[in-house]
Amino acid sequence: MRIDLPVKPALLSYCRKLVAEGAEPSEVVHVYRGRTLCFLPVPLATFAKLATEERSDRSIRFVRHRETLPQSDEYASATATAEGCGHE
């Protein structure tokens, strides 16, 4: 699979979307910007499992992607559980 990056890439989230939509995670991905290969070819799942992180004390780097739940849903279910358990 070849992915051509736009000016402002969203490669990692795009790879997660492809996997969620049923793309084969083991398919090797070749990432280009123009004619330049940007990363070593690796399985789609490798990119889908990554995110980027940048801090004031270090430059941007790859980190493991962590799913985040919408805070309102998480709070609502925790509140319902606490209210229904009989503890005050």
LUMVOBA-612184 format. One record per residue: x, y, z of N, C-alpha, C, O, CB in turn. Coordinates in steps of 0.05 Angstrom, whole numbers, plus 5000, padded with zeros to 4 digits. Atoms other than C-alpha are relative to their C-alpha. Glycine has a CB too. Layout:
<pts>
> X / Y / Z / X / Y / Z / X / Y / Z / X / Y / Z / X / Y / Z
...
</pts>
This chain:
<pts>
> 5017 / 4977 / 5000 / 5000 / 5000 / 5000 / 5018 / 5025 / 5000 / 5038 / 5026 / 5015 / 4980 / 5000 / 5025
> 4985 / 4975 / 5001 / 5026 / 5069 / 4983 / 4983 / 5022 / 5011 / 4959 / 5025 / 5004 / 5009 / 5007 / 4971
> 5013 / 4977 / 4989 / 5007 / 5130 / 5024 / 5016 / 5024 / 4993 / 5040 / 5025 / 4999 / 4995 / 4997 / 5031
> 4987 / 4975 / 5007 / 5024 / 5199 / 4997 / 4992 / 5021 / 5021 / 4968 / 5027 / 5024 / 4993 / 5009 / 4971
> 5006 / 4981 / 4979 / 5029 / 5250 / 5053 / 4995 / 5028 / 4988 / 5008 / 5037 / 4970 / 5024 / 5002 / 5019
> 5005 / 4972 / 5007 / 4998 / 5319 / 5045 / 5020 / 5018 / 5015 / 5038 / 5008 / 5028 / 4971 / 5008 / 5007
> 4982 / 4981 / 4987 / 5033 / 5382 / 5070 / 4999 / 4996 / 5030 / 5020 / 4996 / 5043 / 4993 / 5029 / 4992
> 5003 / 5004 / 4971 / 5005 / 5372 / 5141 / 4990 / 4971 / 5004 / 4966 / 4966 / 5003 / 4980 / 5021 / 5013
> 5008 / 5028 / 4998 / 5006 / 5297 / 5151 / 4984 / 4993 / 5025 / 4989 / 5004 / 5046 / 5024 / 4982 / 4997
> 5014 / 5012 / 4978 / 4958 / 5259 / 5195 / 5002 / 4970 / 4996 / 4983 / 4955 / 4998 / 4969 / 5009 / 5002
> 4995 / 5028 / 5007 / 4990 / 5192 / 5179 / 4990 / 4980 / 5021 / 4977 / 4961 / 5014 / 5029 / 4996 / 4996
> 5006 / 5020 / 4980 / 4981 / 5156 / 5245 / 4970 / 4997 / 5004 / 4960 / 4974 / 5006 / 5013 / 5008 / 5026
> 5029 / 5003 / 4997 / 4907 / 5172 / 5254 / 4987 / 4989 / 4975 / 4967 / 4975 / 4977 / 4988 / 5028 / 5007
> 5010 / 5011 / 5025 / 4896 / 5156 / 5181 / 5003 / 4969 / 5000 / 4986 / 4955 / 4991 / 5014 / 5013 / 4976
> 4995 / 5029 / 4999 / 4927 / 5087 / 5191 / 4981 / 4986 / 5020 / 4972 / 4964 / 5014 / 5029 / 4995 / 5008
> 5019 / 5011 / 4981 / 4883 / 5075 / 5252 / 4972 / 4998 / 4987 / 4958 / 4979 / 4991 / 4998 / 5017 / 5026
> 5026 / 5000 / 5015 / 4822 / 5094 / 5209 / 4999 / 4977 / 4980 / 4979 / 4964 / 4978 / 4996 / 5027 / 4986
> 5000 / 5022 / 5020 / 4843 / 5045 / 5154 / 4996 / 4973 / 5014 / 4981 / 4957 / 5003 / 5027 / 5001 / 4985
> 5003 / 5025 / 4986 / 4850 / 4988 / 5204 / 4971 / 4997 / 5010 / 4959 / 4975 / 5008 / 5020 / 4998 / 5024
> 5028 / 5001 / 4989 / 4782 / 5006 / 5236 / 4980 / 4994 / 4978 / 4959 / 4982 / 4982 / 4993 / 5026 / 5013
> 5018 / 5005 / 5022 / 4750 / 5004 / 5167 / 5005 / 4974 / 4986 / 4992 / 4968 / 4966 / 5004 / 5023 / 4980
> 4996 / 5026 / 5011 / 4777 / 4935 / 5153 / 5025 / 4994 / 4983 / 5027 / 4973 / 4972 / 4977 / 4993 / 4985
> 4976 / 5005 / 5015 / 4844 / 4944 / 5119 / 5017 / 4979 / 5015 / 5016 / 4977 / 5039 / 5017 / 5026 / 4997
> 4984 / 5022 / 4989 / 4892 / 4886 / 5130 / 5024 / 5012 / 5016 / 5041 / 5025 / 5004 / 5011 / 4981 / 4977
> 4979 / 4988 / 4983 / 4938 / 4906 / 5189 / 5028 / 4990 / 4992 / 5048 / 5004 / 4997 / 4995 / 4993 / 5028
> 4973 / 5010 / 5008 / 4995 / 4863 / 5161 / 5010 / 5010 / 4973 / 5033 / 5005 / 4966 / 4999 / 4969 / 5000
> 4992 / 4989 / 5026 / 4996 / 4899 / 5094 / 5023 / 5020 / 5004 / 5020 / 5038 / 5020 / 4976 / 5012 / 4985
> 4977 / 4981 / 4998 / 5063 / 4935 / 5084 / 4993 / 5027 / 4988 / 4982 / 5028 / 4966 / 5025 / 4987 / 4986
> 5006 / 4973 / 5008 / 5057 / 5010 / 5079 / 5025 / 5014 / 4992 / 5046 / 5013 / 5006 / 4985 / 5016 / 5022
> 4977 / 4984 / 5010 / 5104 / 5054 / 5038 / 4990 / 5029 / 5001 / 4971 / 5037 / 4988 / 5009 / 4992 / 4971
> 5009 / 4973 / 4996 / 5097 / 5127 / 5060 / 5018 / 5020 / 4985 / 5043 / 5020 / 4989 / 5000 / 5007 / 5031
> 4985 / 4981 / 5016 / 5118 / 5181 / 5011 / 4991 / 5028 / 5004 / 4967 / 5033 / 5010 / 4998 / 4992 / 4970
> 5007 / 4972 / 5004 / 5120 / 5256 / 5007 / 5013 / 5007 / 4973 / 5037 / 5010 / 4971 / 5010 / 5019 / 5024
> 4990 / 4996 / 5027 / 5126 / 5270 / 4933 / 5014 / 4974 / 4991 / 5001 / 4953 / 4992 / 5021 / 5023 / 4999
> 4985 / 5024 / 5008 / 5180 / 5221 / 4908 / 5018 / 4990 / 5022 / 5033 / 4971 / 5018 / 5016 / 5006 / 4975
> 4982 / 5008 / 4978 / 5214 / 5215 / 4976 / 4986 / 4980 / 5019 / 4965 / 4986 / 5029 / 5009 / 5025 / 5015
> 5010 / 5019 / 4980 / 5203 / 5153 / 5018 / 5007 / 5011 / 5028 / 5030 / 5016 / 5034 / 5013 / 4971 / 4995
> 4996 / 4987 / 4974 / 5193 / 5180 / 5089 / 5007 / 4981 / 5022 / 5021 / 4989 / 5041 / 4975 / 5015 / 5007
> 4995 / 5020 / 4979 / 5195 / 5117 / 5131 / 5007 / 4973 / 4987 / 5000 / 4968 / 4964 / 4975 / 4997 / 5019
> 4995 / 5027 / 5009 / 5220 / 5046 / 5124 / 4972 / 4987 / 4997 / 4955 / 4990 / 5013 / 5018 / 4984 / 5019
> 5026 / 5014 / 5004 / 5163 / 5003 / 5096 / 4995 / 4980 / 5024 / 5012 / 4964 / 5030 / 5000 / 4985 / 4974
> 5008 / 5017 / 4977 / 5128 / 4969 / 5155 / 4970 / 4993 / 4997 / 4956 / 5006 / 4982 / 5006 / 5014 / 5027
> 5028 / 5006 / 5000 / 5060 / 4936 / 5167 / 4983 / 5023 / 5009 / 4991 / 5039 / 5026 / 4994 / 4975 / 5017
> 5019 / 4979 / 4993 / 5000 / 4982 / 5172 / 4995 / 5002 / 5030 / 4993 / 5023 / 5042 / 4973 / 4996 / 4986
> 5005 / 5002 / 4971 / 4989 / 4959 / 5244 / 5022 / 5015 / 5016 / 5016 / 5026 / 5037 / 4999 / 4972 / 5010
> 4978 / 4986 / 4986 / 5057 / 4989 / 5264 / 4994 / 5029 / 5002 / 4997 / 5041 / 5024 / 5027 / 4995 / 4985
> 5007 / 4972 / 4999 / 5035 / 5059 / 5245 / 4975 / 5005 / 5016 / 4973 / 5025 / 5030 / 4997 / 5011 / 4972
> 5026 / 4996 / 4986 / 4965 / 5049 / 5273 / 5004 / 4999 / 5031 / 4988 / 5010 / 5045 / 4981 / 4978 / 4992
> 4995 / 5002 / 4971 / 4995 / 5033 / 5342 / 5016 / 5024 / 5011 / 5022 / 5024 / 5035 / 5014 / 4975 / 5006
> 4983 / 4978 / 4991 / 5035 / 5098 / 5345 / 4985 / 5027 / 5001 / 4964 / 5030 / 4988 / 5023 / 5003 / 4981
> 5008 / 4972 / 4999 / 5022 / 5171 / 5363 / 5025 / 5016 / 5003 / 5047 / 5005 / 5005 / 4980 / 5005 / 5025
> 4977 / 4983 / 4996 / 5068 / 5230 / 5369 / 4996 / 5017 / 5025 / 4974 / 5022 / 5034 / 5005 / 5019 / 4976
> 5001 / 4984 / 4976 / 5086 / 5270 / 5430 / 5023 / 5021 / 4999 / 5045 / 5014 / 4990 / 5003 / 4982 / 5026
> 4980 / 4979 / 5000 / 5123 / 5336 / 5436 / 4997 / 5015 / 5026 / 4975 / 5022 / 5035 / 4996 / 5019 / 4976
> 5000 / 4985 / 4975 / 5143 / 5371 / 5500 / 5019 / 5023 / 4999 / 5036 / 5024 / 4980 / 5007 / 4981 / 5024
> 4982 / 4977 / 5000 / 5178 / 5435 / 5517 / 5029 / 4992 / 5005 / 5047 / 5007 / 4998 / 4991 / 5020 / 5021
> 4972 / 5008 / 4994 / 5239 / 5396 / 5542 / 5012 / 4980 / 4981 / 5035 / 4971 / 4984 / 5000 / 4988 / 5028
> 4989 / 5018 / 5020 / 5247 / 5350 / 5481 / 4984 / 5003 / 4974 / 4962 / 5012 / 4974 / 5000 / 4971 / 5010
> 5013 / 4998 / 5027 / 5231 / 5346 / 5407 / 4979 / 4978 / 4997 / 4975 / 4960 / 5014 / 5021 / 4998 / 4978
> 5022 / 5019 / 5005 / 5174 / 5307 / 5377 / 5011 / 4972 / 4996 / 5033 / 4968 / 4986 / 4985 / 5008 / 4974
> 4992 / 5028 / 5003 / 5178 / 5231 / 5380 / 4975 / 4983 / 5000 / 4953 / 4991 / 5007 / 5018 / 4992 / 5023
> 5022 / 5019 / 5001 / 5135 / 5170 / 5370 / 4996 / 4988 / 5028 / 5015 / 4983 / 5042 / 5006 / 4977 / 4979
> 5008 / 5014 / 4975 / 5098 / 5140 / 5430 / 4978 / 4981 / 4993 / 4966 / 4982 / 4971 / 4991 / 5021 / 5022
> 5022 / 5019 / 5004 / 5048 / 5084 / 5438 / 4973 / 5015 / 5001 / 4969 / 5032 / 5019 / 5000 / 4978 / 5021
> 5027 / 4988 / 5000 / 4977 / 5106 / 5419 / 4983 / 4989 / 5022 / 4982 / 4965 / 5027 / 4987 / 4996 / 4972
> 5018 / 5008 / 4979 / 4928 / 5105 / 5476 / 4972 / 5010 / 4993 / 4968 / 5034 / 4988 / 5008 / 5010 / 5028
> 5028 / 4992 / 5005 / 4853 / 5105 / 5464 / 4991 / 5017 / 5023 / 4997 / 5012 / 5047 / 4981 / 4975 / 4997
> 5012 / 4983 / 4979 / 4817 / 5160 / 5502 / 4970 / 4999 / 4998 / 4959 / 5002 / 4976 / 5011 / 5029 / 4999
> 5029 / 5000 / 5000 / 4745 / 5155 / 5522 / 4990 / 5029 / 5004 / 5003 / 5044 / 5018 / 4989 / 4982 / 5022
> 5012 / 4973 / 4994 / 4701 / 5217 / 5520 / 4995 / 5002 / 5030 / 4983 / 4985 / 5042 / 4974 / 5004 / 4984
> 5002 / 4997 / 4972 / 4703 / 5244 / 5590 / 4971 / 5000 / 5010 / 4966 / 4990 / 5032 / 5014 / 5026 / 5009
> 5028 / 4999 / 4991 / 4628 / 5257 / 5594 / 4988 / 4972 / 5003 / 4974 / 4966 / 5022 / 4983 / 5017 / 4981
> 5010 / 5027 / 4999 / 4612 / 5184 / 5579 / 5012 / 4984 / 5024 / 4997 / 4970 / 5038 / 5006 / 4985 / 4974
> 4987 / 5014 / 4978 / 4663 / 5157 / 5629 / 4989 / 5010 / 5027 / 4984 / 4994 / 5045 / 5031 / 5005 / 4998
> 5010 / 4989 / 4975 / 4638 / 5204 / 5684 / 4971 / 4991 / 5004 / 4964 / 4984 / 5027 / 5002 / 5031 / 4999
> 5028 / 5008 / 4997 / 4565 / 5187 / 5670 / 4997 / 4971 / 5010 / 4981 / 4965 / 5027 / 4985 / 5004 / 4974
> 5002 / 5028 / 4992 / 4576 / 5112 / 5676 / 5011 / 4996 / 5028 / 5000 / 4979 / 5043 / 5016 / 4982 / 4980
> 4989 / 5002 / 4973 / 4619 / 5120 / 5739 / 4979 / 5011 / 5021 / 4976 / 5000 / 5042 / 5026 / 5016 / 5003
> 5020 / 4989 / 4982 / 4564 / 5164 / 5771 / 4977 / 4981 / 5003 / 4967 / 4977 / 5025 / 4991 / 5027 / 4989
> 5023 / 5019 / 4999 / 4509 / 5114 / 5753 / 5008 / 4976 / 5017 / 4991 / 4967 / 5033 / 4992 / 4991 / 4972
> 4991 / 5023 / 4984 / 4550 / 5058 / 5784 / 5001 / 5007 / 5030 / 4992 / 4992 / 5047 / 5027 / 4990 / 4990
> 4998 / 4991 / 4973 / 4564 / 5098 / 5847 / 4973 / 5004 / 5013 / 4969 / 4997 / 5036 / 5017 / 5025 / 5002
> 5027 / 4994 / 4989 / 4491 / 5119 / 5856 / 4985 / 4974 / 5005 / 4969 / 4972 / 5023 / 4985 / 5018 / 4981
> 5015 / 5025 / 4998 / 4465 / 5048 / 5846 / 5012 / 4980 / 5019 / 5000 / 4959 / 5023 / 4999 / 4988 / 4973
> 4988 / 5021 / 4984 / 4512 / 5013 / 5894 / 4992 / 5002 / 5030 / 5000 / 4985 / 5045 / 5030 / 5002 / 4998
> 5010 / 4998 / 4972 / 4480 / 5038 / 5960 / 5020 / 5013 / 5019 / 5014 / 5015 / 5043 / 4994 / 4973 / 5010
> 4981 / 4986 / 4983 / 4542 / 5074 / 5987 / 4994 / 5029 / 5000 / 4986 / 5040 / 4979 / 5029 / 4994 / 4990
> 5005 / 4971 / 4999 / 4535 / 5145 / 6010 / 5025 / 5015 / 5008 / 5025 / 5040 / 5010 / 4978 / 5007 / 5020
</pts>
